[in-house]
Amino acid sequence: MGAACTSSPASKRSVAEGGVTFHRWTKDQSDWIEALVGDVPLVEITIRYRKKALVMGWPPRTAEGIRRRLKRMGYQVGARAGQWVTPGAASEMLGGSRYLVDSWLRVKRTAEILQPVRRGNRRFISRESWRRLARKRPQVLGGIDVDRLFNLLEDRALAEAVVARYPVRRGDWRVRCVETGQVWANATQAAAALPITQSAITLSIRQRRAVTALGMTFEALREPA
């Protein structure tokens, strides 16, 4: 008499390989995360999914697992996609250094408009907040290429209005040596007058510490944005 056929211990919704169980996505789970993509950053989707999973009895999933699932569904989830972007990603989109937006956020008026949201160890700014900045303080975005600005704002008319009003960057770019009190028109001129690079001066300003080679500390006399 033949041996009885036994069913696999793995359920229809999970597959066991090498001692690791991979949980298949159900339609309800996929539909739930799809409803959030684009409006909520990935880290927030992960947090919300974990809370929902506890209530619904869904399997736990990592941020990477959710990202891969969304990618298979045709969505691009990253620092430059969707309605939320990180300060660093926004800086790169605008063609500036990675610290460009960070310098703007140090100005109270600008930070109050952008209203960055912290999720885990990262900050995010909504595109709606960027559009609000373009309307209330367009000078902050002055001198930026219209296409780059459009990529961030996702509003062509608004981007063109900002560029038309502020085609070049405005502001006071003077740099002062804290120890000597000497002032230069900008960091480029200061670097030319001293045996030092412009990047070393801007780093000194940002980190508020002396340039080791000279023992000189620099500060910006202007309000960044």
C-alpha positions, -999 to +999 in steps of 0.1 A: +000+000+000+015+034-010+025+060+014-002+086+022+003+119+005+009+147+031+005+184+025+034+209+027+038+225+061+041+259+043+008+277+040-005+290+007+007+325+017+043+316+027+072+297+013+099+281+035+134+279+021+165+271+040+148+276+073+136+312+063+099+318+057+090+343+029+055+356+033+036+362+001+018+395-004-019+393-004-041+417-024-053+434+007-017+441+018-007+453-016-037+475-020-031+490+015+005+501+008-004+512-027-029+537-012+000+554+007+027+554-020+034+589-033+018+607-004+039+592+024+076+586+025+088+549+026+099+550+062+064+562+072+047+535+051+068+510+069+058+524+103+021+524+094+023+490+079+037+475+111+009+490+131-017+478+107-001+443+106-005+440+144-042+447+140-049+426+109-025+397+117-004+404+087+032+392+086+059+417+096+079+433+068+110+454+065+113+487+046+133+470+020+107+443+015+080+470+011+102+489-013+107+458-035+070+451-035+062+486-046+088+485-073+073+452-087+040+471-087+055+498-109+062+525-083+095+542-078+101+548-041+131+569-032+144+602-019+133+620-051+101+602-058+066+609-044+053+639-024+081+638+002+118+645-004+148+646+020+168+679+024+198+663+007+178+650-022+161+684-027+196+701-026+208+678-054+176+683-074+182+721-072+218+717-084+234+728-051+256+711-026+241+685-003+240+710+025+221+737+006+187+730+020+202+724+055+215+760+054+180+773+045+165+754+074+187+772+099+167+803+091+136+803+113+112+819+087+122+794+060+120+764+084+085+775+095+073+774+059+090+741+049+080+723+081+104+693+079+090+661+093+113+636+110+108+599+105+134+577+122+168+594+117+157+612+085+139+644+077+114+649+049+098+680+033+066+677+013+064+692-022+034+712-010+057+729+015+082+736-013+054+752-033+044+772-003+080+785+000+079+794-037+049+816-030+058+831+003+096+835+000+105+830-037+138+848-032+151+818-014+148+799-047+162+826-068+189+819-094+179+782-098+173+767-133+136+766-141+137+729-150+154+719-118+129+740-099+100+724-117+113+689-108+110+699-072+078+719-072+060+699-099+043+732-109+057+746-141+039+780-139+051+785-103+087+776-112+086+800-141+072+828-119+100+824-094+127+824-121+112+855-138+111+874-105+145+862-092+167+852-122+198+855-101+206+847-065+202+876-042+218+882-008+248+894+011+277+870+006+303+887+028+327+866+048+345+877+080+375+863+098+364+861+135+400+865+148+411+895+127+378+911+118+388+913+081+359+911+057+358+899+021+330+902-004+326+864-006+343+831+002+360+831-033+377+864-026+387+853+008+402+821-006+421+841-032+436+863-006+447+835+017+466+802+011+433+782+015+405+767-006+370+781-008+356+748+004+377+750+036+362+785+043+326+773+037+333+743+059+346+765+087+314+786+084+291+756+085+309+738+113+318+770+132+354+759+138+388+771+128+406+761+097+435+740+111+461+752+086+456+789+095+440+789+129+413+812+115+376+809+119+352+824+094+316+835+096+290+846+071+276+881+076+244+874+056+213+855+065+215+823+044+180+825+029 
